[in-house]
């Protein structure tokens, strides 16, 4: 089992200033699925997992499934999580 923190980032204007709120959540790799707080992706529906580095603090982790591509904003290095997911996918 592996975990990776992801962030739900919201921006709002308050008193003419931009305020950025971050809420930390976890992606959890279980024996047969990847779980978030609101969803579960069974591994038989996952085609691939990839990451795109950006120029700022965040990276974007992409989970490619048979229902579309789901993106997660991350900060930490996802290499180990990706390695474990791909190992379970047989890639």
Number of C-alpha atoms within 10 A of each C-alpha: 11 15 16 17 17 23 16 12 11 10 10 11 9 8 7 7 8 10 11 10 11 11 9 11 16 15 18 18 23 16 12 14 17 20 16 15 9 5 9 15 17 15 19 12 14 20 15 16 19 14 18 10 13 9 6 7 10 16 20 18 21 16 19 16 17 10 9 11 14 12 16 17 19 22 16 12 13 17 11 12 18 20 13 15 23 17 10 16 16 7 10
